[in-house]
């Protein structure tokens, strides 16, 4: 267990000293600040629904770029050989990378709390959907990081890792659109696999256990696959 | 071809390989290799590039698993008891990888902690290996700024931090200048018999000056193994095998 701490500290150090992380966080917060100002001045409505969906879209596009280095860089620099020949379980290596990725993504989300504070200072927002919106983002961000870690574990090419993650996430986003093309029971299966279908209810204030379970199960499944892939020698 | 065998230097076996093969898809990289490596000896795998040396070294280090056969390291099967086997070894890959964003002291601290040393133990271990490998001047430097020679020393330092029974070095003198080669050679000799050293090389003279025993790999097959005496001339023997 102490090795998980050692590995996580190393990953956090790598993440927070990388220009990629800061560049992505800057782009994320800049675009968000712009759209928040626009939506606030145009609608004059004290809620963050639009911002949460904006954050969802930005996360889908940017998290694969954040996570692409995770294993791909270790493979390219041969440092994976050091990790995998040390007396460390593969699951700790995967979890450490996941925790560092989640810390970075949640950190970016935390930067947007200032918008909620502004709404609280100058309006009377309904806080329920704001809390659940952050819950939706936290869950969705975790799943996106786990998918990015998985795709990074299968290649030494960072661009391939990012493209694979983006492809998987976009497929999950739009998969329910194909439900009308297939018969029962597959139509329901496709609907239940939809990323946005599980994100939207929580982001708008309706927290269902099934939606929470979707994100947690997906995250655990992606991390399990990454660990299995890494264990393949 | 009959495999020539020489008696191990001492009775205890640090490594036992039995009918070990490794297949990458249709390519058979290592073919039915069996050998014993005694405790405390410097053992060298000799062969040209692509002969299967790195594949065998990587299997010993636990980075690859054998497709067939059994491989035991310090009494632990590298496949079924992998963690215990990995605790017994220190390993320096051929490319001597380091984390480029870390300083040398940070890198050694990380590797020491990863190999199970406590916070208290790791400081003393770093002091010990830094003195042994004369790293004092570069400890605060980023690893990306090191010369190849110092990078090799840092690689050796991380492999020795936890005082392992077995030290595995893949082509340890690759890319070094003559002076650095002599230093590394002398260091390797100084590790035995306290540690079992297993190294690979494609340079015959290197083996003659460093190893107690040598095995020749060609095309993934073990062609022969023998002891290396003080005045050994391996060339005729090597030529007869190839």
Interface residues (C-beta under 8 A of the other chain):
Chain A: X2 X3 X6 X7 X10 X13 X14 X17 X18 X77 X78 X79 X81 X82 X83 X84 X85 X86 X87 X88 X89 X233
Chain B: X58 X61 X62 X63 X64 X65 X83 X84 X86 X87 X89 X91 X93 X95 X97 X98 X99 X100 X101 X102 X110 X111 X113 X114 X115 X116 X158
